[in-house]
Amino acid sequence: YESLTTQISGVLKRIFLYDAKARAEQVLRRTMRDLEIFNEQLSHLSITDDLTGLYNRRGFLKMAEHSAFLARQMKQPSLLVFGDLDKLKMINDTYGHDEGDWAIVTVGEAIRKTFRSMDVVARLGGDEFTVFATNLPEELLPKFHARINDYLEARRKDNGKKYAVSISLGHVICKADDTLSIEEYMQLADERLYEQKKLKRAESMRSLS
């Protein structure tokens, strides 16, 4: 009887330990899964612009560098496009920052809908947007620009906005054999954008005179 009691006790103890171990492993797996989900969410937040849902500067640099590397491996050219929402300060000062935010979000929508899903689209902050597009013919950019501004005008009318919403674009070609970094391309595209805005202001002044 004592021997049987000892054996049963040992079996029960092993069952208890096994059950406790199984429960502990289950809790550990659940905790690791929750931690993985949390880390993914944290990583997504760190590279995403809160207002538009596009990539932020950090996300853009990370994803564009990767796309540029692949494009160079395949000997394909790329385009880096720099965009600037026109007259955002006027919209904020005259109609309020909520309207400015609406304009920013709408521009983000227009760019995302116009460019391809494979292109890297980001809001750098304020009124600045950028796109890195692999193997996209430069000749298509005027059509893309017109499509963006047509979308913005349609959204403005649909929502009864009293101010115009438009974007200016500048771009540079990233050749497959270039060694410039994404940040250097961004600087060049920004300079092209500034030239485009100067031309736009000059044309506006001529039309008023």
LUMDRENTOR-22637 format. One record per atom (N, C-alpha, C): residue in three letters; x, y, z. Coordinates in steps of 0.1 Angstrom, whole numbers, padded with zeros to 4 digits, always signed. Each point is the difference from the previous one (the first is absolute). Layout:
<vexlos>
alaXYZ;...
</vexlos>
This chain:
<vexlos>
tyr+0008-0012+0000;tyr-0008+0012+0000;tyr+0009+0013+0000;glu+0010+0000+0009;glu+0009+0011+0000;glu+0007+0002-0013;ser+0005-0011-0006;ser+0007+0000-0013;ser-0010+0006-0010;leu-0012-0005+0000;leu-0010+0005-0010;leu-0003+0015+0002;thr-0001+0004+0012;thr-0002+0014+0003;thr+0011+0009-0005;thr+0012-0005+0002;thr+0012+0007-0004;thr+0000+0001-0015;gln-0003-0010-0007;gln+0000+0000-0015;gln-0011+0009-0005;ile-0012-0001+0006;ile-0010+0010-0004;ile+0003+0014+0003;ser+0007+0003+0011;ser+0004+0013+0003;ser+0010+0005-0010;gly+0009-0009-0003;gly+0010+0004-0010;gly-0006+0003-0014;val-0010-0008-0004;val-0006+0002-0013;val-0008+0014+0001;leu-0007+0002+0011;leu-0008+0012+0001;leu+0010+0012+0000;lys+0011-0001+0006;lys+0010+0011+0001;lys+0005+0003-0014;arg+0003-0011-0008;arg+0005+0002-0014;arg-0011+0006-0009;ile-0012-0004+0003;ile-0012+0006-0008;ile-0001+0014+0003;phe+0001+0004+0013;phe-0001+0014+0004;phe+0011+0008-0006;leu+0012-0005+0001;leu+0011+0007-0006;leu-0001+0002-0015;tyr-0004-0011-0007;tyr-0002+0001-0014;tyr-0011+0010-0004;asp-0011+0000+0008;asp-0011+0009-0003;asp+0004+0015+0003;ala+0008+0002+0011;ala+0005+0013+0003;ala+0010+0005-0011;lys+0008-0009-0005;lys+0010+0003-0011;lys-0008+0004-0012;ala-0010-0008-0004;ala-0008+0003-0012;ala-0007+0013+0001;arg-0006+0003+0012;arg-0006+0013+0002;arg+0010+0012-0001;ala+0012-0003+0006;ala+0010+0011-0001;ala+0005+0002-0014;glu+0001-0011-0008;glu+0004+0001-0014;glu-0010+0007-0008;gln-0013-0002+0003;gln-0011+0006-0007;gln+0000+0015+0003;val+0002+0004+0012;val+0000+0014+0004;val+0012+0007-0007;leu+0012-0008+0000;leu+0012+0006-0006;leu-0003+0002-0015;arg-0006-0010-0007;arg-0003+0002-0014;arg-0009+0012-0003;arg-0010+0001+0009;arg-0010+0011-0002;arg+0007+0013+0002;thr+0009+0001+0010;thr+0007+0012+0003;thr+0010+0004-0011;met+0007-0010-0006;met+0009+0002-0011;met-0008+0005-0012;arg-0012-0006-0003;arg-0008+0004-0011;arg-0005+0015+0002;asp-0004+0003+0012;asp-0005+0014+0003;asp+0012+0010-0002;leu+0012-0005+0005;leu+0012+0009-0001;leu+0003+0002-0015;glu-0001-0010-0008;glu+0003+0001-0014;glu-0009+0010-0007;ile-0013-0002+0003;ile-0010+0009-0006;ile+0002+0015+0005;phe+0004+0002+0012;phe+0003+0013+0006;phe+0012+0006-0008;asn+0010-0008-0001;asn+0012+0005-0007;asn-0003+0003-0015;glu-0008-0008-0006;glu-0004+0004-0014;glu-0008+0013-0001;gln-0009+0002+0010;gln-0007+0012+0000;gln+0009+0012+0003;leu+0009-0002+0009;leu+0010+0011+0004;leu+0009+0003-0012;ser+0004-0010-0007;ser+0008+0002-0012;ser-0008+0007-0011;his-0012-0003-0001;his-0009+0006-0010;his-0002+0015+0003;leu-0002+0003+0013;leu-0002+0014+0005;leu+0013+0008-0002;ser+0011-0006+0001;ser+0013+0007-0001;ser+0003+0004-0014;ile-0006-0006-0010;ile+0003+0004-0014;ile-0012+0005-0007;thr-0011+0003+0007;thr-0012+0005-0006;thr-0004+0014+0005;asp-0005+0008-0010;asp-0005+0013+0004;asp-0014-0001+0006;asp-0002+0006+0012;asp-0012-0002+0007;asp-0012+0006-0008;leu+0002+0011-0007;leu-0012+0007-0006;leu-0004-0007-0013;thr+0009-0004-0008;thr-0004-0005-0014;thr+0001-0015-0001;gly+0007-0007+0009;gly+0002-0014-0001;gly+0010-0004-0010;leu+0007+0010-0006;leu+0011-0003-0009;leu+0013-0002+0008;tyr+0010-0004-0007;tyr+0013-0001+0007;tyr+0004+0014+0005;asn+0007+0001+0011;asn+0007+0012+0004;asn+0014+0000-0005;arg+0008+0010+0004;arg+0014+0001-0006;arg+0008-0012+0003;arg-0001-0005+0012;arg+0008-0012+0004;arg-0004-0012-0009;gly-0014-0002-0001;gly-0005-0011-0008;gly+0004+0001-0014;phe-0001+0013-0006;phe+0004+0002-0014;phe+0014-0004-0002;leu+0009+0005+0008;leu+0014-0002-0002;leu+0003-0015+0000;lys-0006-0007+0009;lys+0002-0015+0002;lys-0005-0007-0013;met-0013+0003-0004;met-0006-0007-0011;met+0006+0004-0014;ala+0003+0013-0001;ala+0005+0004-0013;ala+0015-0005-0002;glu+0008-0001+0011;glu+0013-0005-0002;glu-0001-0015-0004;his-0009-0007+0005;his-0002-0014-0004;his-0004-0001-0015;ser-0010+0008-0004;ser-0005+0001-0014;ser+0012+0004-0009;ala+0008+0009+0004;ala+0011+0005-0008;ala+0010-0011-0002;phe+0003-0007+0011;phe+0009-0012-0001;phe-0005-0010-0010;leu-0012-0004+0000;leu-0006-0010-0009;leu+0000+0006-0014;ala-0003+0013-0002;ala+0000+0005-0013;ala+0014+0000-0006;arg+0010+0003+0008;arg+0014+0000-0005;arg+0004-0015-0004;gln-0004-0009+0008;gln+0003-0014-0003;gln-0006-0004-0014;met-0012+0005-0003;met-0007-0003-0012;met+0003+0009-0011;lys+0010+0010+0002;lys+0004+0010-0010;lys-0011+0008-0005;gln-0009+0004+0009;gln-0012+0008-0003;gln+0001+0014+0006;pro-0004+0010-0008;pro+0000+0014+0006;pro-0012+0002+0009;ser+0001+0010+0008;ser-0011+0003+0009;ser-0002+0015+0000;leu-0011+0005+0006;leu-0003+0014+0001;leu-0003+0003+0015;leu+0006+0011+0004;leu-0003+0005+0013;leu-0008+0013-0002;val-0012+0001+0005;val-0009+0011-0002;val-0002+0007+0013;phe+0001+0013+0000;phe-0002+0008+0012;phe-0012+0009-0003;gly-0010+0000+0010;gly-0012+0007-0002;gly-0002+0010+0012;asp-0007+0011-0003;asp-0002+0011+0009;asp-0015+0005-0001;leu-0007-0001+0011;leu-0014+0005+0000;leu+0000+0015-0002;asp-0006+0005-0010;asp+0000+0015-0002;asp-0009+0007+0010;lys+0006+0011+0006;lys-0007+0009+0008;lys-0006-0006+0013;leu+0007-0009+0006;leu-0005-0006+0012;leu-0001+0010+0011;lys+0010+0009+0001;lys-0001+0011+0011;lys-0012+0008-0002;met-0004+0004-0012;met-0011+0008-0002;met-0013-0007+0004;ile-0001-0013-0003;ile-0011-0008+0004;ile-0001-0001+0016;asn+0011-0002+0006;asn+0000+0000+0015;asn-0004+0013+0006;asp+0006+0011-0005;asp-0002+0013+0005;asp-0014+0005-0002;thr-0006-0003-0012;thr-0013+0005-0003;thr-0011-0009+0004;tyr+0001-0013-0001;tyr-0011-0009+0003;tyr+0002-0009+0012;gly+0012+0000+0006;gly+0003-0008+0012;gly+0008-0012-0003;his+0006-0006+0010;his+0009-0011-0001;his-0008-0013-0004;asp-0012-0001+0004;asp-0008-0012-0003;asp-0001-0001-0016;glu-0002+0012-0006;glu-0001+0000-0014;glu+0013-0003-0007;gly+0011+0005+0007;gly+0013-0003-0005;gly+0003-0015+0001;asp-0004-0006+0010;asp+0001-0015+0002;asp-0008-0007-0011;trp-0012+0005-0003;trp-0008-0006-0010;trp+0007+0000-0014;ala+0006+0012-0003;ala+0007+0001-0012;ala+0012-0009-0001;ile+0008-0002+0011;ile+0011-0009+0001;ile-0004-0014-0003;val-0011-0004+0007;val-0005-0014-0001;val-0005-0003-0014;thr-0006+0010-0006;thr-0006-0002-0014;thr+0012+0000-0010;val+0010+0007+0002;val+0012-0001-0009;val+0006-0013+0001;gly+0001-0005+0013;gly+0006-0014+0002;gly-0008-0010-0008;glu-0014+0001+0001;glu-0009-0009-0007;glu+0003+0000-0015;ala+0001+0013-0005;ala+0001+0002-0015;ala+0013-0006-0005;ile+0011+0001+0008;ile+0013-0005-0004;ile+0000-0015+0000;arg-0006-0006+0011;arg+0000-0014+0002;arg-0009-0007-0011;lys-0011+0007-0004;lys-0009-0006-0010;lys+0006+0001-0014;thr+0009+0011-0002;thr+0005+0002-0013;thr+0012-0009-0003;phe+0009-0001+0009;phe+0012-0008-0002;phe-0003-0015+0002;arg+0009-0009-0003;arg-0002-0014+0000;arg+0002-0005+0015;ser-0006-0012+0002;ser+0001-0006+0014;ser+0014-0003+0003;met+0009-0003-0010;met+0014-0003+0002;met+0008+0012+0003;asp-0005+0012-0002;asp+0008+0012+0002;asp+0000+0004+0015;val+0010+0006+0005;val+0002+0004+0014;val-0005+0014+0001;val-0011+0002+0008;val-0006+0013+0001;val+0000+0005+0014;ala+0005+0012+0003;ala+0001+0005+0014;ala-0003+0015+0001;arg-0004+0003+0012;arg-0001+0014+0004;arg+0012+0003+0009;leu+0008+0009-0003;leu+0012+0003+0007;leu-0003+0009+0012;gly-0012+0007+0000;gly-0003+0009+0010;gly-0005+0013-0006;gly-0009+0007+0008;gly-0005+0013-0006;gly-0007-0002-0013;asp+0004+0007-0010;asp-0006-0001-0013;asp+0008-0008-0010;glu+0010-0007+0004;glu+0009-0007-0008;glu-0003-0015-0002;phe+0000-0005-0012;phe-0003-0014-0004;phe+0012-0005-0009;thr+0002-0012+0000;thr+0010-0006-0010;thr-0004-0014-0004;val+0005-0004-0012;val-0003-0013-0006;val+0013-0005-0006;phe+0002-0013+0003;phe+0011-0007-0007;phe-0006-0010-0009;ala+0002+0001-0013;ala-0007-0009-0010;ala+0011-0007-0009;thr-0001-0013+0000;thr+0010-0008-0007;thr-0005-0003-0014;asn+0008+0002-0010;asn-0003-0003-0014;asn-0013+0006-0005;leu-0002+0013+0004;leu-0011+0008-0005;leu+0004+0010-0010;pro-0005+0000-0012;pro+0004+0009-0011;pro-0002+0015+0005;glu+0010+0008-0002;glu+0000+0014+0004;glu-0012+0007-0008;glu-0003-0005-0012;glu-0010+0007-0008;glu-0014-0001+0006;leu-0002-0009+0010;leu-0013-0001+0006;leu-0002+0010+0011;leu+0010+0006+0005;leu-0001+0009+0011;leu-0010+0012-0002;pro+0000+0006-0012;pro-0010+0011-0002;pro-0014-0005+0001;lys-0002-0012-0005;lys-0014-0006+0001;lys-0003-0003+0014;phe+0009-0005+0008;phe-0002-0003+0014;phe-0003+0013+0007;his+0008+0010-0003;his-0002+0013+0007;his-0014+0006-0003;ala-0004-0001-0012;ala-0014+0005-0004;ala-0010-0009+0007;arg+0002-0013+0000;arg-0010-0009+0007;arg-0002+0004+0015;ile+0012+0003+0006;ile-0001+0003+0014;ile-0008+0013+0002;asn+0003+0010-0007;asn-0007+0013+0001;asn-0014-0001-0004;asp-0004-0008-0009;asp-0014-0003-0004;asp-0007-0006+0012;tyr+0006-0010+0006;tyr-0006-0007+0011;tyr-0002+0010+0012;leu+0010+0009+0002;leu-0001+0010+0011;leu-0012+0010-0003;glu-0001+0004-0012;glu-0011+0009-0004;glu-0013-0006+0002;ala-0001-0013-0004;ala-0013-0007+0001;ala-0004-0001+0015;arg+0010-0004+0008;arg-0003-0001+0015;arg-0003+0013+0006;arg+0006+0011-0005;arg-0003+0013+0006;arg-0015+0004-0003;lys-0004-0003-0013;lys-0014+0003-0003;lys-0010-0008+0007;asp+0004-0013+0001;asp-0010-0009+0007;asp-0002+0004+0015;asn+0011+0005+0006;asn-0001+0004+0014;asn-0003+0015+0002;gly-0002+0007-0010;gly-0004+0014+0001;gly+0011+0009+0006;lys+0012-0003-0003;lys+0011+0008+0005;lys+0002+0013-0008;lys+0002+0011+0007;lys+0001+0013-0006;lys+0014+0003-0005;tyr+0010-0008+0003;tyr+0014+0002-0004;tyr+0004-0010-0010;ala+0010+0003-0008;ala+0006-0009-0010;ala+0010-0009+0007;val+0000-0013-0004;val+0010-0009+0005;val+0008-0006-0013;ser+0013+0003+0000;ser+0008-0005-0011;ser+0014-0003+0005;ile+0008-0007-0008;ile+0013-0004+0004;ile+0010+0003-0011;ser+0012+0004+0004;ser+0011+0002-0010;ser+0009-0012+0001;leu+0006-0004-0011;leu+0009-0011+0000;leu+0014+0003-0006;gly+0010-0006+0005;gly+0013+0000-0006;gly+0006-0014+0001;his+0008-0004-0010;his+0005-0013+0001;his+0014-0001-0006;val+0007-0011+0003;val+0013-0004-0005;val+0000-0014-0005;ile+0008-0003-0010;ile+0001-0014-0004;ile+0012-0006+0008;cys-0003-0012+0005;cys+0011-0008+0007;cys+0004-0011-0009;lys+0012+0002-0006;lys+0005-0010-0010;lys+0005-0012+0008;ala+0000-0011-0008;ala+0004-0013+0007;ala+0014+0000+0004;asp+0009+0008-0007;asp+0014+0000+0003;asp+0004+0012+0009;asp-0010+0007+0005;asp+0003+0011+0009;asp+0004-0005+0014;thr+0007+0008+0007;thr+0005-0004+0014;thr-0006+0009+0010;leu-0009+0010-0003;leu-0005+0009+0009;leu-0010-0007+0010;ser-0001+0005+0012;ser-0009-0005+0010;ser-0014+0006-0002;ile-0010-0006+0006;ile-0013+0005-0001;ile-0001+0014+0005;glu+0007+0003+0011;glu-0001+0014+0005;glu+0006+0010-0010;glu+0010-0004-0007;glu+0006+0009-0010;glu-0010+0002-0012;tyr-0006-0011-0004;tyr-0011+0001-0010;tyr-0011+0010+0005;met-0004-0002+0012;met-0010+0009+0006;met+0004+0014-0001;gln+0012+0003+0003;gln+0005+0014-0001;gln-0001+0006-0014;leu+0004-0009-0010;leu-0001+0005-0014;leu-0014+0002-0004;ala-0009-0010+0004;ala-0014+0002-0004;ala-0006+0012+0007;asp+0004+0003+0012;asp-0005+0012+0007;asp+0004+0013-0008;glu+0012+0000-0005;glu+0005+0011-0008;glu-0009+0002-0013;arg-0003-0012-0006;arg-0008+0001-0012;arg-0014+0005+0003;leu-0005-0005+0012;leu-0013+0005+0004;leu+0000+0015+0002;tyr+0010+0005+0006;tyr+0001+0015+0003;tyr+0000+0007-0014;glu+0007-0005-0010;glu+0000+0006-0013;glu-0014+0000-0006;gln-0007-0011+0002;gln-0014-0001-0005;gln-0009+0010+0006;lys+0001+0002+0013;lys-0008+0010+0008;lys+0003+0014-0004;lys+0013+0003-0003;lys+0003+0013-0005;lys-0006+0003-0013;leu+0000-0010-0009;leu-0006+0002-0013;leu-0015+0002+0001;lys-0006-0008+0009;lys-0015+0001+0002;lys-0003+0014+0006;arg+0008+0005+0009;arg-0003+0014+0005;arg+0002+0010-0011;ala+0010-0001-0008;ala+0002+0009-0011;ala-0011+0000-0010;glu-0005-0012-0003;glu-0012-0001-0009;glu-0012+0007+0006;ser-0002-0002+0013;ser-0011+0006+0007;ser+0000+0015+0000;met+0012+0005+0002;met+0002+0015+0000;met-0002+0005-0014;arg+0004-0007-0011;arg-0002+0005-0014;arg-0015+0000-0003;ser-0007-0010+0005;ser-0015-0001-0003;ser-0007+0011+0007;leu+0005+0006+0011;leu-0006+0011+0007;leu+0003+0013-0006;ser+0011+0001-0007;ser+0004+0013-0005;ser-0006+0003-0013;
</vexlos>
